Amino acid sequence: MSLLVMDRKPYNNKEAIKVPRFEESAGFYTTPGRSKNMAKIGAKNSLPELLLRKALWAKHIRFRIHPKSYPGKPDIVINKYRLAIFVDGDFWHGFDWENRKAVIKTNKGFWIPKIERIYNGIKK
């Protein structure tokens, strides 16, 4: 019998990707107009989520949206099939990342490390 001892957090062995923080000293600032735009971005009822809900409804699949009683607050829950669906955006999770990385025009120093950190966490 052999005993294998593993590190508690093997992902800490790698050097973490550094993401700059939003600080005025780093060149980031927030104007009232930018704050207003960012306040309008919601986590619920995004276009991909609405399209999925319309497709499910057209197939006569009934569901609940954004139930607070489930862990993680899924976007859609189909109780009949005991199914929870989380609708995530492609941009945030690095879909086609090698091609999309070049398209980012503003604030590359912030977005590229941030999305690569998320993408590397998902690939594991």
C-alpha positions in Angstrom: 0.0 0.0 0.0 1.3 3.4 -0.9 0.2 6.8 0.3 0.3 9.7 -2.0 0.4 13.1 -0.3 -0.7 16.0 -2.5 -0.5 19.7 -2.1 -3.7 21.2 -0.8 -3.8 23.8 -3.5 -1.9 22.6 -6.5 -2.9 25.6 -8.6 -0.8 27.9 -6.3 2.4 26.3 -7.6 2.1 28.3 -10.9 2.8 32.0 -11.1 -0.5 33.8 -11.0 -1.5 36.2 -13.9 -1.4 39.7 -12.5 -4.4 41.9 -13.3 -4.0 45.7 -12.7 -6.5 47.2 -10.3 -8.8 50.1 -11.0 -6.8 52.9 -9.2 -6.2 56.4 -10.3 -2.5 56.0 -9.8 -2.6 53.2 -12.5 -4.3 55.6 -14.9 -7.9 54.4 -14.3 -10.6 56.8 -13.5 -14.4 56.8 -13.6 -16.4 59.6 -15.1 -20.0 60.1 -14.3 -20.9 59.1 -17.8 -18.9 55.8 -17.6 -20.5 55.1 -14.2 -24.0 55.5 -15.7 -23.1 53.1 -18.6 -21.7 50.5 -16.3 -24.7 50.7 -14.0 -27.0 49.8 -16.9 -25.2 46.5 -17.5 -27.2 43.8 -15.7 -26.5 40.2 -14.9 -30.1 39.2 -15.8 -32.1 39.0 -19.0 -29.1 39.2 -21.4 -29.7 38.6 -25.1 -28.3 35.0 -25.1 -30.5 34.2 -22.0 -33.6 35.7 -23.7 -33.0 33.7 -26.9 -32.6 30.5 -24.9 -35.8 31.2 -22.9 -37.7 31.8 -26.1 -36.5 28.6 -27.6 -37.4 26.6 -24.5 -40.8 28.2 -24.3 -41.5 27.4 -28.0 -40.7 23.7 -27.3 -43.2 23.8 -24.5 -40.5 23.4 -21.8 -41.6 25.3 -18.8 -39.0 26.8 -16.5 -38.3 29.2 -13.6 -35.9 32.2 -14.0 -33.4 33.5 -11.5 -34.6 31.5 -8.5 -32.9 32.8 -5.3 -33.4 29.5 -3.5 -30.9 27.6 -5.6 -27.1 27.7 -5.0 -25.4 30.0 -7.4 -28.6 31.6 -8.5 -28.9 29.9 -12.0 -30.4 31.8 -14.9 -32.9 29.1 -15.7 -34.2 26.1 -13.8 -36.2 23.3 -15.3 -37.7 21.5 -12.3 -39.2 18.6 -14.3 -35.6 17.5 -15.4 -33.9 18.7 -12.3 -31.7 21.0 -14.5 -30.1 24.3 -13.7 -28.7 26.4 -16.5 -26.2 29.2 -16.2 -25.9 31.4 -19.3 -22.4 32.9 -19.5 -21.0 35.3 -22.0 -18.4 34.1 -24.5 -16.2 37.1 -24.1 -15.7 36.6 -20.3 -14.9 32.9 -20.7 -12.4 33.2 -23.6 -14.3 31.7 -26.5 -12.1 31.8 -29.6 -9.7 33.8 -27.4 -6.6 33.7 -29.7 -8.6 35.5 -32.5 -10.6 37.8 -30.2 -7.6 38.9 -28.2 -6.4 41.1 -31.2 -9.8 42.7 -31.5 -9.7 44.4 -28.1 -8.9 48.0 -28.7 -9.3 49.8 -25.3 -7.7 49.0 -22.0 -5.7 45.9 -23.3 -3.5 46.0 -20.2 -6.5 45.2 -18.0 -8.7 43.0 -20.1 -6.2 40.5 -21.6 -4.7 39.4 -18.3 -8.2 39.3 -16.6 -9.8 37.1 -19.3 -6.7 34.9 -19.6 -6.9 34.3 -15.8 -10.5 33.3 -16.1 -9.8 31.2 -19.2 -7.0 29.3 -17.5 -9.2 28.6 -14.5 -11.9 27.1 -16.7 -9.5 25.0 -18.8 -8.5 23.0 -15.7 
